[in-house]
Amino acid sequence: MSWLGIILIVLGLYFAFKVAGFVLKLAMWALVLFGLYWLLAPHLGLPWPA
């Protein structure tokens, strides 16, 4: 395997972990926002999530 191939594999793994971390962080924020809506919707007169 050439040096270029090794460098491309390392960069690919690095960016894959970066993207996975971003997706997990985005999913966590979505869960937090949904939880806040679930708790606050009845008090604000908004429809209850089903």
mmCIF file as Biopython writes it, N, C-alpha, C and O atoms, coordinates in Angstrom:
data_model
#
loop_
_atom_site.group_PDB
_atom_site.id
_atom_site.type_symbol
_atom_site.label_atom_id
_atom_site.label_alt_id
_atom_site.label_comp_id
_atom_site.label_asym_id
_atom_site.label_entity_id
_atom_site.label_seq_id
_atom_site.pdbx_PDB_ins_code
_atom_site.Cartn_x
_atom_site.Cartn_y
_atom_site.Cartn_z
_atom_site.occupancy
_atom_site.B_iso_or_equiv
_atom_site.auth_seq_id
_atom_site.auth_asym_id
_atom_site.pdbx_PDB_model_num
ATOM 1   N N  . MET A ? 1  ? 0.846   -1.171 0.000  1.0 0.0 1  A 1 
ATOM 2   C CA . MET A ? 1  ? 0.000   0.000  0.000  1.0 0.0 1  A 1 
ATOM 3   C C  . MET A ? 1  ? 0.896   1.240  0.000  1.0 0.0 1  A 1 
ATOM 4   O O  . MET A ? 1  ? 1.896   1.304  0.715  1.0 0.0 1  A 1 
ATOM 5   N N  . SER A ? 2  ? 0.519   2.206  -0.806 1.0 0.0 2  A 1 
ATOM 6   C CA . SER A ? 2  ? 1.342   3.407  -0.919 1.0 0.0 2  A 1 
ATOM 7   C C  . SER A ? 2  ? 1.085   4.359  0.255  1.0 0.0 2  A 1 
ATOM 8   O O  . SER A ? 2  ? 0.116   4.218  1.000  1.0 0.0 2  A 1 
ATOM 9   N N  . TRP A ? 3  ? 1.983   5.323  0.385  1.0 0.0 3  A 1 
ATOM 10  C CA . TRP A ? 3  ? 1.827   6.324  1.442  1.0 0.0 3  A 1 
ATOM 11  C C  . TRP A ? 3  ? 0.549   7.130  1.244  1.0 0.0 3  A 1 
ATOM 12  O O  . TRP A ? 3  ? -0.123  7.496  2.208  1.0 0.0 3  A 1 
ATOM 13  N N  . LEU A ? 4  ? 0.228   7.398  0.000  1.0 0.0 4  A 1 
ATOM 14  C CA . LEU A ? 4  ? -0.981  8.159  -0.286 1.0 0.0 4  A 1 
ATOM 15  C C  . LEU A ? 4  ? -2.224  7.400  0.184  1.0 0.0 4  A 1 
ATOM 16  O O  . LEU A ? 4  ? -3.150  7.996  0.734  1.0 0.0 4  A 1 
ATOM 17  N N  . GLY A ? 5  ? -2.239  6.096  -0.033 1.0 0.0 5  A 1 
ATOM 18  C CA . GLY A ? 5  ? -3.366  5.277  0.418  1.0 0.0 5  A 1 
ATOM 19  C C  . GLY A ? 5  ? -3.502  5.284  1.931  1.0 0.0 5  A 1 
ATOM 20  O O  . GLY A ? 5  ? -4.609  5.389  2.460  1.0 0.0 5  A 1 
ATOM 21  N N  . ILE A ? 6  ? -2.381  5.172  2.624  1.0 0.0 6  A 1 
ATOM 22  C CA . ILE A ? 6  ? -2.405  5.188  4.093  1.0 0.0 6  A 1 
ATOM 23  C C  . ILE A ? 6  ? -2.910  6.538  4.603  1.0 0.0 6  A 1 
ATOM 24  O O  . ILE A ? 6  ? -3.725  6.592  5.524  1.0 0.0 6  A 1 
ATOM 25  N N  . ILE A ? 7  ? -2.428  7.619  4.005  1.0 0.0 7  A 1 
ATOM 26  C CA . ILE A ? 7  ? -2.867  8.955  4.415  1.0 0.0 7  A 1 
ATOM 27  C C  . ILE A ? 7  ? -4.358  9.137  4.154  1.0 0.0 7  A 1 
ATOM 28  O O  . ILE A ? 7  ? -5.065  9.710  4.983  1.0 0.0 7  A 1 
ATOM 29  N N  . LEU A ? 8  ? -4.843  8.655  3.012  1.0 0.0 8  A 1 
ATOM 30  C CA . LEU A ? 8  ? -6.264  8.779  2.701  1.0 0.0 8  A 1 
ATOM 31  C C  . LEU A ? 8  ? -7.128  7.968  3.670  1.0 0.0 8  A 1 
ATOM 32  O O  . LEU A ? 8  ? -8.205  8.420  4.057  1.0 0.0 8  A 1 
ATOM 33  N N  . ILE A ? 9  ? -6.674  6.789  4.060  1.0 0.0 9  A 1 
ATOM 34  C CA . ILE A ? 9  ? -7.423  5.981  5.023  1.0 0.0 9  A 1 
ATOM 35  C C  . ILE A ? 9  ? -7.466  6.670  6.381  1.0 0.0 9  A 1 
ATOM 36  O O  . ILE A ? 9  ? -8.517  6.707  7.021  1.0 0.0 9  A 1 
ATOM 37  N N  . VAL A ? 10 ? -6.346  7.211  6.826  1.0 0.0 10 A 1 
ATOM 38  C CA . VAL A ? 10 ? -6.302  7.906  8.117  1.0 0.0 10 A 1 
ATOM 39  C C  . VAL A ? 10 ? -7.209  9.137  8.090  1.0 0.0 10 A 1 
ATOM 40  O O  . VAL A ? 10 ? -7.957  9.375  9.038  1.0 0.0 10 A 1 
ATOM 41  N N  . LEU A ? 11 ? -7.146  9.919  7.012  1.0 0.0 11 A 1 
ATOM 42  C CA . LEU A ? 11 ? -8.014  11.091 6.911  1.0 0.0 11 A 1 
ATOM 43  C C  . LEU A ? 11 ? -9.486  10.691 6.846  1.0 0.0 11 A 1 
ATOM 44  O O  . LEU A ? 11 ? -10.334 11.357 7.439  1.0 0.0 11 A 1 
ATOM 45  N N  . GLY A ? 12 ? -9.791  9.625  6.139  1.0 0.0 12 A 1 
ATOM 46  C CA . GLY A ? 12 ? -11.168 9.140  6.063  1.0 0.0 12 A 1 
ATOM 47  C C  . GLY A ? 12 ? -11.696 8.722  7.418  1.0 0.0 12 A 1 
ATOM 48  O O  . GLY A ? 12 ? -12.833 9.042  7.764  1.0 0.0 12 A 1 
ATOM 49  N N  . LEU A ? 13 ? -10.884 8.007  8.196  1.0 0.0 13 A 1 
ATOM 50  C CA . LEU A ? 13 ? -11.303 7.608  9.542  1.0 0.0 13 A 1 
ATOM 51  C C  . LEU A ? 13 ? -11.496 8.825  10.447 1.0 0.0 13 A 1 
ATOM 52  O O  . LEU A ? 13 ? -12.452 8.885  11.220 1.0 0.0 13 A 1 
ATOM 53  N N  . TYR A ? 14 ? -10.587 9.790  10.347 1.0 0.0 14 A 1 
ATOM 54  C CA . TYR A ? 14 ? -10.688 11.003 11.156 1.0 0.0 14 A 1 
ATOM 55  C C  . TYR A ? 14 ? -11.998 11.744 10.869 1.0 0.0 14 A 1 
ATOM 56  O O  . TYR A ? 14 ? -12.723 12.120 11.790 1.0 0.0 14 A 1 
ATOM 57  N N  . PHE A ? 15 ? -12.291 11.947 9.585  1.0 0.0 15 A 1 
ATOM 58  C CA . PHE A ? 15 ? -13.516 12.664 9.232  1.0 0.0 15 A 1 
ATOM 59  C C  . PHE A ? 15 ? -14.762 11.850 9.544  1.0 0.0 15 A 1 
ATOM 60  O O  . PHE A ? 15 ? -15.803 12.428 9.859  1.0 0.0 15 A 1 
ATOM 61  N N  . ALA A ? 16 ? -14.688 10.529 9.465  1.0 0.0 16 A 1 
ATOM 62  C CA . ALA A ? 16 ? -15.835 9.693  9.825  1.0 0.0 16 A 1 
ATOM 63  C C  . ALA A ? 16 ? -16.161 9.855  11.308 1.0 0.0 16 A 1 
ATOM 64  O O  . ALA A ? 16 ? -17.332 9.950  11.675 1.0 0.0 16 A 1 
ATOM 65  N N  . PHE A ? 17 ? -15.141 9.887  12.162 1.0 0.0 17 A 1 
ATOM 66  C CA . PHE A ? 17 ? -15.383 10.098 13.589 1.0 0.0 17 A 1 
ATOM 67  C C  . PHE A ? 17 ? -15.916 11.503 13.862 1.0 0.0 17 A 1 
ATOM 68  O O  . PHE A ? 17 ? -16.766 11.682 14.734 1.0 0.0 17 A 1 
ATOM 69  N N  . LYS A ? 18 ? -15.427 12.499 13.129 1.0 0.0 18 A 1 
ATOM 70  C CA . LYS A ? 18 ? -15.921 13.866 13.295 1.0 0.0 18 A 1 
ATOM 71  C C  . LYS A ? 18 ? -17.399 13.949 12.918 1.0 0.0 18 A 1 
ATOM 72  O O  . LYS A ? 18 ? -18.189 14.561 13.636 1.0 0.0 18 A 1 
ATOM 73  N N  . VAL A ? 19 ? -17.772 13.340 11.803 1.0 0.0 19 A 1 
ATOM 74  C CA . VAL A ? 19 ? -19.164 13.370 11.352 1.0 0.0 19 A 1 
ATOM 75  C C  . VAL A ? 19 ? -20.050 12.609 12.326 1.0 0.0 19 A 1 
ATOM 76  O O  . VAL A ? 19 ? -21.151 13.062 12.640 1.0 0.0 19 A 1 
ATOM 77  N N  . ALA A ? 20 ? -19.588 11.460 12.810 1.0 0.0 20 A 1 
ATOM 78  C CA . ALA A ? 20 ? -20.378 10.680 13.763 1.0 0.0 20 A 1 
ATOM 79  C C  . ALA A ? 20 ? -20.588 11.472 15.054 1.0 0.0 20 A 1 
ATOM 80  O O  . ALA A ? 20 ? -21.679 11.443 15.623 1.0 0.0 20 A 1 
ATOM 81  N N  . GLY A ? 21 ? -19.571 12.167 15.514 1.0 0.0 21 A 1 
ATOM 82  C CA . GLY A ? 21 ? -19.710 12.990 16.711 1.0 0.0 21 A 1 
ATOM 83  C C  . GLY A ? 21 ? -20.709 14.118 16.510 1.0 0.0 21 A 1 
ATOM 84  O O  . GLY A ? 21 ? -21.501 14.419 17.403 1.0 0.0 21 A 1 
ATOM 85  N N  . PHE A ? 22 ? -20.672 14.742 15.339 1.0 0.0 22 A 1 
ATOM 86  C CA . PHE A ? 22 ? -21.617 15.817 15.039 1.0 0.0 22 A 1 
ATOM 87  C C  . PHE A ? 22 ? -23.045 15.291 14.990 1.0 0.0 22 A 1 
ATOM 88  O O  . PHE A ? 22 ? -23.958 15.936 15.507 1.0 0.0 22 A 1 
ATOM 89  N N  . VAL A ? 23 ? -23.248 14.135 14.379 1.0 0.0 23 A 1 
ATOM 90  C CA . VAL A ? 23 ? -24.594 13.552 14.284 1.0 0.0 23 A 1 
ATOM 91  C C  . VAL A ? 23 ? -25.114 13.192 15.672 1.0 0.0 23 A 1 
ATOM 92  O O  . VAL A ? 23 ? -26.286 13.423 15.971 1.0 0.0 23 A 1 
ATOM 93  N N  . LEU A ? 24 ? -24.259 12.628 16.520 1.0 0.0 24 A 1 
ATOM 94  C CA . LEU A ? 24 ? -24.690 12.291 17.879 1.0 0.0 24 A 1 
ATOM 95  C C  . LEU A ? 24 ? -25.020 13.549 18.689 1.0 0.0 24 A 1 
ATOM 96  O O  . LEU A ? 24 ? -25.984 13.561 19.454 1.0 0.0 24 A 1 
ATOM 97  N N  . LYS A ? 25 ? -24.226 14.597 18.521 1.0 0.0 25 A 1 
ATOM 98  C CA . LYS A ? 25 ? -24.494 15.851 19.221 1.0 0.0 25 A 1 
ATOM 99  C C  . LYS A ? 25 ? -25.813 16.462 18.736 1.0 0.0 25 A 1 
ATOM 100 O O  . LYS A ? 25 ? -26.587 16.991 19.534 1.0 0.0 25 A 1 
ATOM 101 N N  . LEU A ? 26 ? -26.059 16.386 17.442 1.0 0.0 26 A 1 
ATOM 102 C CA . LEU A ? 26 ? -27.307 16.895 16.886 1.0 0.0 26 A 1 
ATOM 103 C C  . LEU A ? 26 ? -28.502 16.102 17.404 1.0 0.0 26 A 1 
ATOM 104 O O  . LEU A ? 26 ? -29.540 16.682 17.724 1.0 0.0 26 A 1 
ATOM 105 N N  . ALA A ? 27 ? -28.365 14.789 17.488 1.0 0.0 27 A 1 
ATOM 106 C CA . ALA A ? 27 ? -29.446 13.947 18.011 1.0 0.0 27 A 1 
ATOM 107 C C  . ALA A ? 27 ? -29.697 14.247 19.486 1.0 0.0 27 A 1 
ATOM 108 O O  . ALA A ? 27 ? -30.846 14.238 19.928 1.0 0.0 27 A 1 
ATOM 109 N N  . MET A ? 28 ? -28.651 14.509 20.245 1.0 0.0 28 A 1 
ATOM 110 C CA . MET A ? 28 ? -28.821 14.824 21.660 1.0 0.0 28 A 1 
ATOM 111 C C  . MET A ? 28 ? -29.561 16.147 21.836 1.0 0.0 28 A 1 
ATOM 112 O O  . MET A ? 28 ? -30.427 16.254 22.704 1.0 0.0 28 A 1 
ATOM 113 N N  . TRP A ? 29 ? -29.236 17.155 21.028 1.0 0.0 29 A 1 
ATOM 114 C CA . TRP A ? 29 ? -29.944 18.427 21.110 1.0 0.0 29 A 1 
ATOM 115 C C  . TRP A ? 29 ? -31.403 18.266 20.705 1.0 0.0 29 A 1 
ATOM 116 O O  . TRP A ? 29 ? -32.279 18.893 21.301 1.0 0.0 29 A 1 
ATOM 117 N N  . ALA A ? 30 ? -31.677 17.443 19.709 1.0 0.0 30 A 1 
ATOM 118 C CA . ALA A ? 30 ? -33.066 17.191 19.311 1.0 0.0 30 A 1 
ATOM 119 C C  . ALA A ? 30 ? -33.833 16.538 20.457 1.0 0.0 30 A 1 
ATOM 120 O O  . ALA A ? 30 ? -34.992 16.875 20.700 1.0 0.0 30 A 1 
ATOM 121 N N  . LEU A ? 31 ? -33.197 15.616 21.153 1.0 0.0 31 A 1 
ATOM 122 C CA . LEU A ? 31 ? -33.835 14.967 22.297 1.0 0.0 31 A 1 
ATOM 123 C C  . LEU A ? 31 ? -34.096 15.963 23.425 1.0 0.0 31 A 1 
ATOM 124 O O  . LEU A ? 31 ? -35.148 15.910 24.061 1.0 0.0 31 A 1 
ATOM 125 N N  . VAL A ? 32 ? -33.163 16.858 23.678 1.0 0.0 32 A 1 
ATOM 126 C CA . VAL A ? 32 ? -33.340 17.878 24.716 1.0 0.0 32 A 1 
ATOM 127 C C  . VAL A ? 32 ? -34.499 18.809 24.359 1.0 0.0 32 A 1 
ATOM 128 O O  . VAL A ? 32 ? -35.334 19.117 25.209 1.0 0.0 32 A 1 
ATOM 129 N N  . LEU A ? 33 ? -34.549 19.257 23.102 1.0 0.0 33 A 1 
ATOM 130 C CA . LEU A ? 33 ? -35.631 20.151 22.693 1.0 0.0 33 A 1 
ATOM 131 C C  . LEU A ? 33 ? -36.984 19.462 22.756 1.0 0.0 33 A 1 
ATOM 132 O O  . LEU A ? 33 ? -37.972 20.074 23.160 1.0 0.0 33 A 1 
ATOM 133 N N  . PHE A ? 34 ? -37.040 18.197 22.361 1.0 0.0 34 A 1 
ATOM 134 C CA . PHE A ? 34 ? -38.294 17.452 22.445 1.0 0.0 34 A 1 
ATOM 135 C C  . PHE A ? 34 ? -38.722 17.286 23.900 1.0 0.0 34 A 1 
ATOM 136 O O  . PHE A ? 34 ? -39.905 17.408 24.216 1.0 0.0 34 A 1 
ATOM 137 N N  . GLY A ? 35 ? -37.770 17.011 24.785 1.0 0.0 35 A 1 
ATOM 138 C CA . GLY A ? 35 ? -38.087 16.875 26.205 1.0 0.0 35 A 1 
ATOM 139 C C  . GLY A ? 35 ? -38.609 18.175 26.799 1.0 0.0 35 A 1 
ATOM 140 O O  . GLY A ? 35 ? -39.557 18.165 27.584 1.0 0.0 35 A 1 
ATOM 141 N N  . LEU A ? 36 ? -37.994 19.292 26.426 1.0 0.0 36 A 1 
ATOM 142 C CA . LEU A ? 36 ? -38.483 20.587 26.911 1.0 0.0 36 A 1 
ATOM 143 C C  . LEU A ? 36 ? -39.889 20.867 26.409 1.0 0.0 36 A 1 
ATOM 144 O O  . LEU A ? 36 ? -40.736 21.351 27.159 1.0 0.0 36 A 1 
ATOM 145 N N  . TYR A ? 37 ? -40.138 20.564 25.140 1.0 0.0 37 A 1 
ATOM 146 C CA . TYR A ? 37 ? -41.483 20.762 24.599 1.0 0.0 37 A 1 
ATOM 147 C C  . TYR A ? 37 ? -42.486 19.868 25.311 1.0 0.0 37 A 1 
ATOM 148 O O  . TYR A ? 37 ? -43.601 20.293 25.615 1.0 0.0 37 A 1 
ATOM 149 N N  . TRP A ? 38 ? -42.089 18.636 25.574 1.0 0.0 38 A 1 
ATOM 150 C CA . TRP A ? 38 ? -42.967 17.681 26.255 1.0 0.0 38 A 1 
ATOM 151 C C  . TRP A ? 38 ? -43.370 18.203 27.640 1.0 0.0 38 A 1 
ATOM 152 O O  . TRP A ? 38 ? -44.515 18.048 28.064 1.0 0.0 38 A 1 
ATOM 153 N N  . LEU A ? 39 ? -42.418 18.819 28.330 1.0 0.0 39 A 1 
ATOM 154 C CA . LEU A ? 39 ? -42.698 19.319 29.674 1.0 0.0 39 A 1 
ATOM 155 C C  . LEU A ? 39 ? -43.438 20.658 29.674 1.0 0.0 39 A 1 
ATOM 156 O O  . LEU A ? 39 ? -44.290 20.892 30.532 1.0 0.0 39 A 1 
ATOM 157 N N  . LEU A ? 40 ? -43.122 21.533 28.726 1.0 0.0 40 A 1 
ATOM 158 C CA . LEU A ? 40 ? -43.665 22.888 28.763 1.0 0.0 40 A 1 
ATOM 159 C C  . LEU A ? 40 ? -44.928 23.080 27.941 1.0 0.0 40 A 1 
ATOM 160 O O  . LEU A ? 40 ? -45.641 24.060 28.158 1.0 0.0 40 A 1 
ATOM 161 N N  . ALA A ? 41 ? -45.232 22.193 27.012 1.0 0.0 41 A 1 
ATOM 162 C CA . ALA A ? 41 ? -46.388 22.372 26.130 1.0 0.0 41 A 1 
ATOM 163 C C  . ALA A ? 41 ? -47.699 22.516 26.893 1.0 0.0 41 A 1 
ATOM 164 O O  . ALA A ? 41 ? -48.480 23.409 26.561 1.0 0.0 41 A 1 
ATOM 165 N N  . PRO A ? 42 ? -47.985 21.691 27.894 1.0 0.0 42 A 1 
ATOM 166 C CA . PRO A ? 42 ? -49.267 21.849 28.595 1.0 0.0 42 A 1 
ATOM 167 C C  . PRO A ? 42 ? -49.389 23.199 29.319 1.0 0.0 42 A 1 
ATOM 168 O O  . PRO A ? 42 ? -50.484 23.753 29.421 1.0 0.0 42 A 1 
ATOM 169 N N  . HIS A ? 43 ? -48.282 23.718 29.811 1.0 0.0 43 A 1 
ATOM 170 C CA . HIS A ? 43 ? -48.311 24.978 30.553 1.0 0.0 43 A 1 
ATOM 171 C C  . HIS A ? 43 ? -48.451 26.186 29.630 1.0 0.0 43 A 1 
ATOM 172 O O  . HIS A ? 43 ? -48.948 27.234 30.042 1.0 0.0 43 A 1 
ATOM 173 N N  . LEU A ? 44 ? -48.014 26.037 28.385 1.0 0.0 44 A 1 
ATOM 174 C CA . LEU A ? 44 ? -48.066 27.149 27.438 1.0 0.0 44 A 1 
ATOM 175 C C  . LEU A ? 44 ? -49.285 27.081 26.527 1.0 0.0 44 A 1 
ATOM 176 O O  . LEU A ? 44 ? -49.449 27.933 25.654 1.0 0.0 44 A 1 
ATOM 177 N N  . GLY A ? 45 ? -50.135 26.087 26.716 1.0 0.0 45 A 1 
ATOM 178 C CA . GLY A ? 45 ? -51.328 25.956 25.897 1.0 0.0 45 A 1 
ATOM 179 C C  . GLY A ? 45 ? -51.065 25.392 24.511 1.0 0.0 45 A 1 
ATOM 180 O O  . GLY A ? 45 ? -51.883 25.562 23.607 1.0 0.0 45 A 1 
ATOM 181 N N  . LEU A ? 46 ? -49.945 24.732 24.337 1.0 0.0 46 A 1 
ATOM 182 C CA . LEU A ? 46 ? -49.617 24.119 23.049 1.0 0.0 46 A 1 
ATOM 183 C C  . LEU A ? 46 ? -50.148 22.695 23.020 1.0 0.0 46 A 1 
ATOM 184 O O  . LEU A ? 46 ? -50.405 22.110 24.073 1.0 0.0 46 A 1 
ATOM 185 N N  . PRO A ? 47 ? -50.316 22.127 21.827 1.0 0.0 47 A 1 
ATOM 186 C CA . PRO A ? 47 ? -50.814 20.747 21.766 1.0 0.0 47 A 1 
ATOM 187 C C  . PRO A ? 47 ? -49.835 19.766 22.401 1.0 0.0 47 A 1 
ATOM 188 O O  . PRO A ? 47 ? -48.621 19.906 22.251 1.0 0.0 47 A 1 
ATOM 189 N N  . TRP A ? 48 ? -50.361 18.787 23.101 1.0 0.0 48 A 1 
ATOM 190 C CA . TRP A ? 48 ? -49.553 17.767 23.759 1.0 0.0 48 A 1 
ATOM 191 C C  . TRP A ? 48 ? -48.967 16.827 22.707 1.0 0.0 48 A 1 
ATOM 192 O O  . TRP A ? 48 ? -49.708 16.321 21.864 1.0 0.0 48 A 1 
ATOM 193 N N  . PRO A ? 49 ? -47.675 16.584 22.734 1.0 0.0 49 A 1 
ATOM 194 C CA . PRO A ? 49 ? -47.095 15.663 21.743 1.0 0.0 49 A 1 
ATOM 195 C C  . PRO A ? 49 ? -47.564 14.234 21.986 1.0 0.0 49 A 1 
ATOM 196 O O  . PRO A ? 49 ? -47.612 13.758 23.120 1.0 0.0 49 A 1 
ATOM 197 N N  . ALA A ? 50 ? -47.905 13.568 20.894 1.0 0.0 50 A 1 
ATOM 198 C CA . ALA A ? 50 ? -48.411 12.196 21.027 1.0 0.0 50 A 1 
ATOM 199 C C  . ALA A ? 50 ? -47.413 11.199 20.498 1.0 0.0 50 A 1 
ATOM 200 O O  . ALA A ? 50 ? -47.668 9.995  20.528 1.0 0.0 50 A 1 
#
